[in-house]
Amino acid sequence: METETTETAIQDKLFQPKTPLGRKLWEIRQKIVASGQPLLGWEEVEKEVTERRNERDQNIE
């Protein structure tokens, strides 16, 4: 686990977003990482998007 954290830290220092949107998203990501909150994986993101879409669809009806 420590190796993964070290590799992530190195990648974070090397990555430089090139667009305003990329810089904004990177800033948000950095704040989440600094807070200690774990980042979501693809499966968690897909689950949350599905849940939010279902909530939205229920509110439309």
Biopython code that builds the backbone (N, CA, C, O; Angstrom):
import numpy as np
from Bio.PDB.StructureBuilder import StructureBuilder

atoms = [
    (1, "MET", "N", (0.825, -1.196, 0.000)),
    (1, "MET", "CA", (0.000, 0.000, 0.000)),
    (1, "MET", "C", (0.868, 1.258, 0.000)),
    (1, "MET", "O", (0.540, 2.246, -0.656)),
    (2, "GLU", "N", (1.978, 1.213, 0.742)),
    (2, "GLU", "CA", (2.859, 2.371, 0.805)),
    (2, "GLU", "C", (3.461, 2.680, -0.557)),
    (2, "GLU", "O", (3.603, 3.848, -0.920)),
    (3, "THR", "N", (3.816, 1.646, -1.315)),
    (3, "THR", "CA", (4.367, 1.847, -2.653)),
    (3, "THR", "C", (3.355, 2.547, -3.542)),
    (3, "THR", "O", (3.712, 3.451, -4.297)),
    (4, "GLU", "N", (2.089, 2.137, -3.459)),
    (4, "GLU", "CA", (1.040, 2.767, -4.255)),
    (4, "GLU", "C", (0.908, 4.247, -3.888)),
    (4, "GLU", "O", (0.758, 5.093, -4.769)),
    (5, "THR", "N", (0.962, 4.557, -2.610)),
    (5, "THR", "CA", (0.863, 5.941, -2.152)),
    (5, "THR", "C", (2.052, 6.748, -2.647)),
    (5, "THR", "O", (1.886, 7.886, -3.087)),
    (6, "THR", "N", (3.245, 6.176, -2.581)),
    (6, "THR", "CA", (4.449, 6.856, -3.043)),
    (6, "THR", "C", (4.380, 7.103, -4.543)),
    (6, "THR", "O", (4.713, 8.193, -5.009)),
    (7, "GLU", "N", (3.950, 6.099, -5.303)),
    (7, "GLU", "CA", (3.827, 6.255, -6.751)),
    (7, "GLU", "C", (2.799, 7.328, -7.086)),
    (7, "GLU", "O", (3.016, 8.134, -7.990)),
    (8, "THR", "N", (1.686, 7.344, -6.368)),
    (8, "THR", "CA", (0.655, 8.354, -6.601)),
    (8, "THR", "C", (1.198, 9.742, -6.303)),
    (8, "THR", "O", (0.939, 10.682, -7.054)),
    (9, "ALA", "N", (1.941, 9.882, -5.224)),
    (9, "ALA", "CA", (2.515, 11.176, -4.858)),
    (9, "ALA", "C", (3.473, 11.671, -5.940)),
    (9, "ALA", "O", (3.471, 12.854, -6.282)),
    (10, "ILE", "N", (4.285, 10.772, -6.473)),
    (10, "ILE", "CA", (5.219, 11.149, -7.545)),
    (10, "ILE", "C", (4.452, 11.576, -8.787)),
    (10, "ILE", "O", (4.782, 12.592, -9.400)),
    (11, "GLN", "N", (3.433, 10.814, -9.164)),
    (11, "GLN", "CA", (2.626, 11.158, -10.335)),
    (11, "GLN", "C", (1.938, 12.505, -10.138)),
    (11, "GLN", "O", (1.859, 13.303, -11.072)),
    (12, "ASP", "N", (1.441, 12.761, -8.933)),
    (12, "ASP", "CA", (0.767, 14.024, -8.642)),
    (12, "ASP", "C", (1.701, 15.210, -8.846)),
    (12, "ASP", "O", (1.281, 16.258, -9.337)),
    (13, "LYS", "N", (2.961, 15.047, -8.473)),
    (13, "LYS", "CA", (3.923, 16.141, -8.620)),
    (13, "LYS", "C", (4.316, 16.358, -10.078)),
    (13, "LYS", "O", (4.641, 17.479, -10.471)),
    (14, "LEU", "N", (4.290, 15.295, -10.885)),
    (14, "LEU", "CA", (4.699, 15.396, -12.279)),
    (14, "LEU", "C", (3.581, 15.881, -13.194)),
    (14, "LEU", "O", (3.852, 16.467, -14.242)),
    (15, "PHE", "N", (2.329, 15.645, -12.811)),
    (15, "PHE", "CA", (1.199, 15.983, -13.678)),
    (15, "PHE", "C", (0.966, 17.487, -13.703)),
    (15, "PHE", "O", (0.938, 18.132, -12.654)),
    (16, "GLN", "N", (0.802, 18.042, -14.888)),
    (16, "GLN", "CA", (0.507, 19.458, -15.062)),
    (16, "GLN", "C", (-0.680, 19.606, -16.001)),
    (16, "GLN", "O", (-0.525, 19.407, -17.205)),
    (17, "PRO", "N", (-1.879, 19.952, -15.485)),
    (17, "PRO", "CA", (-3.035, 20.119, -16.364)),
    (17, "PRO", "C", (-2.791, 21.250, -17.360)),
    (17, "PRO", "O", (-2.122, 22.237, -17.054)),
    (18, "LYS", "N", (-3.347, 21.083, -18.553)),
    (18, "LYS", "CA", (-3.083, 22.033, -19.634)),
    (18, "LYS", "C", (-4.239, 22.970, -19.942)),
    (18, "LYS", "O", (-4.045, 23.977, -20.623)),
    (19, "THR", "N", (-5.431, 22.664, -19.461)),
    (19, "THR", "CA", (-6.596, 23.489, -19.769)),
    (19, "THR", "C", (-7.184, 24.056, -18.475)),
    (19, "THR", "O", (-6.922, 23.530, -17.394)),
    (20, "PRO", "N", (-7.974, 25.123, -18.580)),
    (20, "PRO", "CA", (-8.616, 25.666, -17.375)),
    (20, "PRO", "C", (-9.485, 24.625, -16.656)),
    (20, "PRO", "O", (-9.476, 24.562, -15.427)),
    (21, "LEU", "N", (-10.230, 23.815, -17.405)),
    (21, "LEU", "CA", (-11.051, 22.779, -16.790)),
    (21, "LEU", "C", (-10.162, 21.745, -16.095)),
    (21, "LEU", "O", (-10.455, 21.324, -14.976)),
    (22, "GLY", "N", (-9.096, 21.346, -16.747)),
    (22, "GLY", "CA", (-8.170, 20.393, -16.150)),
    (22, "GLY", "C", (-7.565, 20.927, -14.866)),
    (22, "GLY", "O", (-7.427, 20.191, -13.889)),
    (23, "ARG", "N", (-7.200, 22.216, -14.860)),
    (23, "ARG", "CA", (-6.635, 22.820, -13.650)),
    (23, "ARG", "C", (-7.658, 22.855, -12.520)),
    (23, "ARG", "O", (-7.317, 22.590, -11.368)),
    (24, "LYS", "N", (-8.907, 23.178, -12.841)),
    (24, "LYS", "CA", (-9.965, 23.217, -11.833)),
    (24, "LYS", "C", (-10.221, 21.824, -11.256)),
    (24, "LYS", "O", (-10.325, 21.668, -10.040)),
    (25, "LEU", "N", (-10.322, 20.819, -12.118)),
    (25, "LEU", "CA", (-10.545, 19.446, -11.659)),
    (25, "LEU", "C", (-9.358, 18.953, -10.825)),
    (25, "LEU", "O", (-9.546, 18.257, -9.827)),
    (26, "TRP", "N", (-8.139, 19.314, -11.234)),
    (26, "TRP", "CA", (-6.956, 18.904, -10.496)),
    (26, "TRP", "C", (-6.949, 19.546, -9.101)),
    (26, "TRP", "O", (-6.593, 18.905, -8.111)),
    (27, "GLU", "N", (-7.343, 20.805, -9.046)),
    (27, "GLU", "CA", (-7.417, 21.513, -7.771)),
    (27, "GLU", "C", (-8.422, 20.826, -6.832)),
    (27, "GLU", "O", (-8.148, 20.643, -5.646)),
    (28, "ILE", "N", (-9.572, 20.454, -7.371)),
    (28, "ILE", "CA", (-10.587, 19.757, -6.578)),
    (28, "ILE", "C", (-10.034, 18.424, -6.083)),
    (28, "ILE", "O", (-10.210, 18.061, -4.921)),
    (29, "ARG", "N", (-9.365, 17.703, -6.975)),
    (29, "ARG", "CA", (-8.780, 16.402, -6.599)),
    (29, "ARG", "C", (-7.756, 16.567, -5.489)),
    (29, "ARG", "O", (-7.744, 15.790, -4.534)),
    (30, "GLN", "N", (-6.894, 17.574, -5.608)),
    (30, "GLN", "CA", (-5.865, 17.808, -4.606)),
    (30, "GLN", "C", (-6.484, 18.105, -3.238)),
    (30, "GLN", "O", (-5.967, 17.656, -2.216)),
    (31, "LYS", "N", (-7.585, 18.858, -3.214)),
    (31, "LYS", "CA", (-8.263, 19.163, -1.951)),
    (31, "LYS", "C", (-8.836, 17.898, -1.319)),
    (31, "LYS", "O", (-8.774, 17.725, -0.102)),
    (32, "ILE", "N", (-9.391, 17.021, -2.143)),
    (32, "ILE", "CA", (-9.941, 15.758, -1.629)),
    (32, "ILE", "C", (-8.822, 14.902, -1.058)),
    (32, "ILE", "O", (-8.960, 14.359, 0.038)),
    (33, "VAL", "N", (-7.724, 14.773, -1.779)),
    (33, "VAL", "CA", (-6.592, 13.971, -1.313)),
    (33, "VAL", "C", (-6.048, 14.546, -0.004)),
    (33, "VAL", "O", (-5.763, 13.795, 0.929)),
    (34, "ALA", "N", (-5.903, 15.873, 0.072)),
    (34, "ALA", "CA", (-5.374, 16.518, 1.278)),
    (34, "ALA", "C", (-6.288, 16.316, 2.482)),
    (34, "ALA", "O", (-5.817, 16.279, 3.618)),
    (35, "SER", "N", (-7.593, 16.183, 2.241)),
    (35, "SER", "CA", (-8.544, 16.004, 3.338)),
    (35, "SER", "C", (-8.485, 14.598, 3.919)),
    (35, "SER", "O", (-9.004, 14.344, 5.005)),
    (36, "GLY", "N", (-7.848, 13.687, 3.188)),
    (36, "GLY", "CA", (-7.769, 12.305, 3.648)),
    (36, "GLY", "C", (-8.936, 11.453, 3.181)),
    (36, "GLY", "O", (-8.971, 10.248, 3.432)),
    (37, "GLN", "N", (-9.885, 12.071, 2.507)),
    (37, "GLN", "CA", (-11.032, 11.325, 1.985)),
    (37, "GLN", "C", (-10.562, 10.488, 0.795)),
    (37, "GLN", "O", (-9.861, 11.002, -0.076)),
    (38, "PRO", "N", (-10.933, 9.218, 0.745)),
    (38, "PRO", "CA", (-10.480, 8.388, -0.374)),
    (38, "PRO", "C", (-11.159, 8.800, -1.686)),
    (38, "PRO", "O", (-12.318, 9.213, -1.707)),
    (39, "LEU", "N", (-10.410, 8.675, -2.755)),
    (39, "LEU", "CA", (-10.963, 8.959, -4.076)),
    (39, "LEU", "C", (-11.844, 7.800, -4.508)),
    (39, "LEU", "O", (-11.587, 6.656, -4.135)),
    (40, "LEU", "N", (-12.872, 8.079, -5.283)),
    (40, "LEU", "CA", (-13.748, 7.032, -5.779)),
    (40, "LEU", "C", (-13.098, 6.320, -6.958)),
    (40, "LEU", "O", (-12.406, 6.942, -7.764)),
    (41, "GLY", "N", (-13.322, 5.020, -7.054)),
    (41, "GLY", "CA", (-12.898, 4.250, -8.217)),
    (41, "GLY", "C", (-14.000, 4.338, -9.266)),
    (41, "GLY", "O", (-15.056, 4.919, -9.016)),
    (42, "TRP", "N", (-13.754, 3.761, -10.441)),
    (42, "TRP", "CA", (-14.737, 3.834, -11.530)),
    (42, "TRP", "C", (-16.080, 3.249, -11.118)),
    (42, "TRP", "O", (-17.130, 3.809, -11.432)),
    (43, "GLU", "N", (-16.042, 2.110, -10.409)),
    (43, "GLU", "CA", (-17.302, 1.470, -10.016)),
    (43, "GLU", "C", (-18.105, 2.371, -9.088)),
    (43, "GLU", "O", (-19.325, 2.470, -9.223)),
    (44, "GLU", "N", (-17.434, 3.027, -8.148)),
    (44, "GLU", "CA", (-18.131, 3.928, -7.231)),
    (44, "GLU", "C", (-18.694, 5.145, -7.960)),
    (44, "GLU", "O", (-19.792, 5.611, -7.654)),
    (45, "VAL", "N", (-17.936, 5.650, -8.919)),
    (45, "VAL", "CA", (-18.412, 6.800, -9.702)),
    (45, "VAL", "C", (-19.660, 6.408, -10.495)),
    (45, "VAL", "O", (-20.655, 7.133, -10.498)),
    (46, "GLU", "N", (-19.599, 5.256, -11.166)),
    (46, "GLU", "CA", (-20.753, 4.806, -11.948)),
    (46, "GLU", "C", (-21.974, 4.598, -11.059)),
    (46, "GLU", "O", (-23.091, 4.936, -11.451)),
    (47, "LYS", "N", (-21.769, 4.047, -9.871)),
    (47, "LYS", "CA", (-22.874, 3.823, -8.939)),
    (47, "LYS", "C", (-23.494, 5.160, -8.515)),
    (47, "LYS", "O", (-24.716, 5.302, -8.491)),
    (48, "GLU", "N", (-22.649, 6.131, -8.182)),
    (48, "GLU", "CA", (-23.161, 7.433, -7.754)),
    (48, "GLU", "C", (-23.906, 8.144, -8.885)),
    (48, "GLU", "O", (-24.956, 8.742, -8.652)),
    (49, "VAL", "N", (-23.378, 8.084, -10.090)),
    (49, "VAL", "CA", (-24.048, 8.709, -11.237)),
    (49, "VAL", "C", (-25.414, 8.068, -11.454)),
    (49, "VAL", "O", (-26.403, 8.768, -11.673)),
    (50, "THR", "N", (-25.473, 6.744, -11.395)),
    (50, "THR", "CA", (-26.741, 6.035, -11.570)),
    (50, "THR", "C", (-27.743, 6.457, -10.497)),
    (50, "THR", "O", (-28.906, 6.723, -10.796)),
    (51, "GLU", "N", (-27.282, 6.517, -9.240)),
    (51, "GLU", "CA", (-28.167, 6.918, -8.148)),
    (51, "GLU", "C", (-28.693, 8.336, -8.358)),
    (51, "GLU", "O", (-29.881, 8.596, -8.166)),
    (52, "ARG", "N", (-27.814, 9.245, -8.750)),
    (52, "ARG", "CA", (-28.243, 10.637, -8.956)),
    (52, "ARG", "C", (-29.208, 10.763, -10.138)),
    (52, "ARG", "O", (-30.162, 11.539, -10.084)),
    (53, "ARG", "N", (-28.959, 10.010, -11.189)),
    (53, "ARG", "CA", (-29.872, 10.046, -12.336)),
    (53, "ARG", "C", (-31.238, 9.504, -11.952)),
    (53, "ARG", "O", (-32.263, 10.042, -12.370)),
    (54, "ASN", "N", (-31.257, 8.444, -11.160)),
    (54, "ASN", "CA", (-32.533, 7.888, -10.710)),
    (54, "ASN", "C", (-33.290, 8.886, -9.843)),
    (54, "ASN", "O", (-34.506, 9.021, -9.972)),
    (55, "GLU", "N", (-32.577, 9.588, -8.956)),
    (55, "GLU", "CA", (-33.216, 10.612, -8.125)),
    (55, "GLU", "C", (-33.781, 11.724, -9.002)),
    (55, "GLU", "O", (-34.898, 12.191, -8.779)),
    (56, "ARG", "N", (-33.012, 12.144, -9.992)),
    (56, "ARG", "CA", (-33.438, 13.213, -10.879)),
    (56, "ARG", "C", (-34.683, 12.789, -11.651)),
    (56, "ARG", "O", (-35.638, 13.557, -11.767)),
    (57, "ASP", "N", (-34.672, 11.572, -12.176)),
    (57, "ASP", "CA", (-35.813, 11.063, -12.951)),
    (57, "ASP", "C", (-37.062, 10.965, -12.083)),
    (57, "ASP", "O", (-38.166, 11.220, -12.566)),
    (58, "GLN", "N", (-36.911, 10.605, -10.829)),
    (58, "GLN", "CA", (-38.061, 10.506, -9.926)),
    (58, "GLN", "C", (-38.640, 11.890, -9.625)),
    (58, "GLN", "O", (-39.851, 12.029, -9.453)),
    (59, "ASN", "N", (-37.784, 12.913, -9.560)),
    (59, "ASN", "CA", (-38.250, 14.272, -9.292)),
    (59, "ASN", "C", (-38.960, 14.893, -10.487)),
    (59, "ASN", "O", (-39.778, 15.798, -10.319)),
    (60, "ILE", "N", (-38.656, 14.417, -11.695)),
    (60, "ILE", "CA", (-39.280, 14.945, -12.911)),
    (60, "ILE", "C", (-40.725, 14.489, -13.008)),
    (60, "ILE", "O", (-41.586, 15.247, -13.454)),
    (61, "GLU", "N", (-40.997, 13.269, -12.600)),
    (61, "GLU", "CA", (-42.326, 12.699, -12.751)),
    (61, "GLU", "C", (-43.325, 13.325, -11.850)),
    (61, "GLU", "O", (-44.495, 12.944, -11.867)),
]
sb = StructureBuilder()
sb.init_structure("model")
sb.init_model(0)
sb.init_chain("A")
sb.init_seg("    ")
for serial, (resi, resn, name, xyz) in enumerate(atoms, 1):
    if name == "N":
        sb.init_residue(resn, " ", resi, " ")
    sb.init_atom(name, np.array(xyz, "f"), 0.0, 1.0, " ", f" {name:<3s}", serial, name[0])
structure = sb.get_structure()
